[in-house]
Structure formats: C-alpha cells, structure tokens
Amino acid sequence: MAKKIIKKRKIKLFNLLIILLVFIGLFFGVYFSFRIPVHNIIILNTNYLNDDYILDLAGIKDYPSFFLTKSSVVEKKLVKSSYIYQAKLHKKWGFLYVLDIRENRPLLYDTNNNKYVFDTKEVVGESDITNSFRVPRLLNYVPDKKYTKFIFSLGKIKGDILSKISDIEYQPNDYDKDRFLLYMDDGNMVYLTLTKFKMINHYNDVLKQLENHKGILYLDNGNHFQIKE
C-alpha cells in the first residue's frame, strides 16, 4: 500500500514579522493618541471669574490628555465652587476644550452676616473675587419668611440697574409688611414692595422725566415722585 505523504506548511518568517510590526504599530499608535494633550481651552460666559481660577479648579491648567480626561469629572469639580451654578465641558475637533460656565449671580451684601448672597441663595464671604461685585448692601434684618421672597424679587432686577443701588433697607409700615427702601447712587430714594421690584428696571426712563431733580420715588403705593427741598 502506498504511503500518503502530508506536506507541512512552513510559516514564512518575513510574514510573521510584518504582522508583529503591524500589531506593535497599532498598539503604540493608540497609546500615543490617548496621551495627546489638549491643544486649546476656551472658557465661555464668565463675568467675574478669571480663567486661571476656573482652570485650577477644573484641574486642567496643565493641558492634560484630551481623550483620558472625563468631562463629567471636570464638571463636578467646577460646580463644587460657590461661584458656579453649572458647568459643561465640550470636546471639539482639533483637541479643543470648550468650557461653558454659568456663574451664580451676586445680588447683595448682607451686613447682618457679612456675606454676599447669590440668586441661588448660595452665600460667600469676602474674597479677592467678591471685590469686583457691584451690588447693594442690605442694612437691616429681614424676617426669614420675607427674605426668600426678597432674594427672588431682587433677582428680577437687571444688572445695570442693580449696580446703581447702593443700599437697601427693610421698612415695613402699617399698610404693607413687604416694603423696602432703596438708596440709589445718584442720591434718589425708591420705595418698593416685593411684588413691584421689577418696576425698578424702568428707573433710567423715570430719571429722564425728573429733570435732574433729587427726591423720593414711591413705587410701593402708586407712582409719584417727591422732590427734596
């Protein structure tokens, strides 16, 4: 009986070497790709926080790996700040980070506890950051039940008008327990109630009608102006 001869296939060393080199190339290609740092960081929508503060807080000041840095981790670090309400990190082509920041808006300085109060009711003490705030001072105590409504109403005032208010005093009377007196930077005074705080947004238009007179503007009960003698 004739013997069946089975030929053994020899793996060519050159082909094996090529395959090995391809795998090594892919490995190092992926490895170094993940280590590519961020090339540029853009910070949007900040008013009083500077870039260095945000980059330090986010932990990306040294331009870390574009791919290995998790957006959620950066965002959580940022919103821990009393000054930041919301933060979003968007990764863009070209190894670009775009940080979209929503700051807490400062509304007043409460002299009762020496704290700045934000629209979110968050409070902070004085710092280098708060030195740039242009907000009124609350001169006296406001009952807790009124205070929450007061902060909410104050948040409806436009920024350019809020910066013109130097001091606020809680001044209830027999007719209205929600009455406040606003001392303006220009020397005028304005009486308001919590339900009418938005009316102060028209202050610039009212000034045009006062013909440079100084006095008291009553917006708490009717709309009239008392000229100072």
Helices and strands as residue ranges (DSSP letters): H 13-34, E 40-44, H 51-58, H 71-79, E 84-92, E 96-103, E 106-110, E 115-118, E 123-124, G 130-132, E 137-138, H 144-154, H 159-162, E 165-170, E 179-184, E 189-193, G 194-202, H 203-210, E 215-218, E 224-227
